[in-house]
Amino acid sequence: MSKFYNVTTPVEGKDGKTRFMRIGVAFPQANGSKSVMNIKLDAYPANGELVLFEPKSGDDDNVTE
């Protein structure tokens, strides 16, 4: 399991293609915890939709729990 996940929201571009804007990060909780993930958002998704992705290599350089 990944140390964290990028929290994104889908945004449709003028060209009709969907892109994913990163708006936060999600940290899986330890085994035995009452919660599953701790999610920290830097922005509110205007469309109400969140999509989580595993980080690409190098993404963990500026993420703090």
LINJOFEN-V994171 format. One record per residue. N is the residue number from 1. PHI is phi in radians with two decimals (* if undefined). Layout:
n & phi
N & PHI
N & PHI
//
This chain:
n & phi
1 & *
2 & -1.18
3 & -1.19
4 & -2.77
5 & -2.24
6 & -1.37
7 & -1.68
8 & -2.24
9 & -2.31
10 & -1.27
11 & -2.30
12 & -1.51
13 & -1.42
14 & -1.10
15 & -1.51
16 & 1.52
17 & -1.51
18 & -1.59
19 & -2.13
20 & -1.99
21 & -1.61
22 & -1.28
23 & -2.23
24 & 3.04
25 & -2.54
26 & -2.22
27 & -1.97
28 & -1.10
29 & -1.50
30 & -1.15
31 & -0.99
32 & 1.57
33 & -1.29
34 & -1.25
35 & -1.82
36 & -1.69
37 & -2.51
38 & -1.93
39 & -1.93
40 & -2.03
41 & -1.83
42 & -1.66
43 & -2.63
44 & -1.67
45 & -1.28
46 & -1.07
47 & -1.59
48 & 1.34
49 & -1.95
50 & -2.06
51 & -2.30
52 & -1.78
53 & -2.22
54 & -1.18
55 & -1.22
56 & -1.40
57 & -1.04
58 & 1.63
59 & -1.23
60 & -1.47
61 & -1.14
62 & -2.19
63 & -1.84
64 & -2.16
65 & -1.39
//
